[in-house]
């Protein structure tokens, strides 16, 4: 599983977690608000990002 946390700054209200994990032959990704369990999006389409 891959988990990343995004915070622009302490003054901004944007917060998110990104998780990627495998289920069988499929790779799933989920972006969620850790403070609101109803705010999330999930996809079975992932793309490798070059850094």
C-alpha positions, 0 to 999 in steps of 0.5 A, spaced: 500 500 500 502 507 498 499 512 502 501 520 501 498 526 505 497 533 502 497 539 506 498 546 502 499 550 508 497 550 515 492 556 513 489 552 507 483 548 508 485 543 503 487 536 506 487 529 503 490 522 503 492 518 497 492 510 498 494 505 492 493 498 493 492 491 489 486 487 489 487 481 485 490 483 478 487 490 479 491 496 482 486 501 486 487 508 488 483 512 493 483 519 495 480 521 501 479 527 506 481 524 513 477 528 517 470 526 513 469 519 512 464 521 506 469 525 502 472 520 498 473 517 490 476 511 488 478 508 481 481 502 478 485 506 473 492 508 476 498 511 472 505 511 474 508 518 475 515 520 474 518 524 479 
